[in-house]
Amino acid sequence: MKKLLNSLLIAGLLIGVTGVNSIFAEGKKPKVIRLGSAYGGGYGKPFSSGTIGIVHAKGLLEEEFKKDGVKIDWYFFKGAGPATNEAIANNTLDFGYIGDLPSIVGRAGGLKTKLLAAGSVRAEIYILIPADSPVTSIKELKGKKVGIFKGINSHLGITRILEANGLTEKDLKVYNLGTADIEAALASKDIDAGGGGLRLRDLGLVKVLLSTNPVLPGIDASLKVPIQWKPTGGLFVTEKFANEYPDIVKRVVRVYVEAAKWGSEEKNREEVFQLWSKVGTPLSQIKETNAGKTLKQLNTPLIDGFYVTHYKDALLYSKEHKFIRNTFDVDSWIDRSYLNAALKELGLENFWQPYEAE
């Protein structure tokens, strides 16, 4: 009894000195925060593009949680979105930076995640062919060997492009390959076409059959790709982590928004692109493919009307084309509370331009 009274007395004194919230907040800090990015370029390098790439390369979370003694573990998946989903399913990630299709597939398949902020919005798709290929249009790919990185965000856009040209994957000989493997297969002419990056173009090994980027047109310019077809992504957290550590999630999102602001300032354009080039994409190509785009467009974290409509449309398309079996409510999947709090705290409520659904 005496020991119990002494313990209560000590606890009372501590509460008087530090406050109730401080004591219990200290107990709710994780030992480690685990973050994974699907945006590693598919080249197996420990870096990411997008806003999360800025957060990682500049060590912003490490600085934020240094005094708390919280370790930051980063994971960069060569297997992109599907591999990130697998890590979440295995409870080895707390946050994921994931593209639209894999995040939709994950949620529809039962992964309990929350969408916190936008990232890597309206990315581009490039369908490549060997440099000496006689193919001049998407329609001519019927019956040919095509490399597609299945399950990542560009997969949805490529499917739509094929459909707009009267084709489906069943009309092709599809090889499910990673980005680096698609490029290697194109260079060796083991496949006739594939979705990938532009690293081999400057070596004269491939040419662009179709591009969604108006700055970099392809041979086949007959299809005007709607902007809603372009891949997009976002920052996600597991419901388990958010329920257990809401204050930690708030701090992570605030750091993310701070990085998005820094990455949206044109004076930082060169450094932003240098950070993104660490994934394996040449700096010159990053500059070329983003010519005409403002950094605010590239790094906006806003979950605006356009962004939400994109996900709702992608969800319905995924169900119709059997990428998923079940649908879910996109609005309840999104949790804007952390983003709104960060924008207000940092005075950035009017910094980025929100876009309406249309």
LINHU-V597723 format. One record per run of one state. SS is the DSSP state (~ for helix, > for strand, _ for the rest). FROM is the first residue (numbers start at 1). TO is the last residue. If there is no record, write none. Layout:
# LINHU-V597723
ss = (SS & SS)
from = (FROM & FROM)
to = (TO & TO)
This chain:
# LINHU-V597723
ss = (_ & ~ & _ & ~ & _ & > & _ & ~ & _ & ~ & _ & > & _ & ~ & _ & > & ~ & _ & > & _ & > & _ & ~ & _ & > & _ & ~ & _ & ~ & _ & > & _ & ~ & _ & > & _ & ~ & _ & > & _ & ~ & _ & > & ~ & _ & ~ & _ & ~ & _ & ~ & _ & ~ & _ & ~ & _ & ~ & > & _ & ~ & _)
from = (1 & 2 & 19 & 20 & 28 & 32 & 38 & 50 & 58 & 60 & 65 & 71 & 77 & 80 & 90 & 95 & 100 & 109 & 113 & 120 & 126 & 131 & 138 & 142 & 145 & 149 & 153 & 165 & 169 & 172 & 173 & 177 & 179 & 188 & 193 & 196 & 201 & 204 & 206 & 212 & 227 & 230 & 233 & 239 & 245 & 246 & 264 & 266 & 280 & 283 & 290 & 295 & 300 & 305 & 321 & 330 & 334 & 335 & 337 & 346)
to = (1 & 18 & 19 & 27 & 31 & 37 & 49 & 57 & 59 & 64 & 70 & 76 & 79 & 89 & 94 & 99 & 108 & 112 & 119 & 125 & 130 & 137 & 141 & 144 & 148 & 152 & 164 & 168 & 171 & 172 & 176 & 178 & 187 & 192 & 195 & 200 & 203 & 205 & 211 & 226 & 229 & 232 & 238 & 244 & 245 & 263 & 265 & 279 & 282 & 289 & 294 & 299 & 304 & 320 & 329 & 333 & 334 & 336 & 345 & 358)
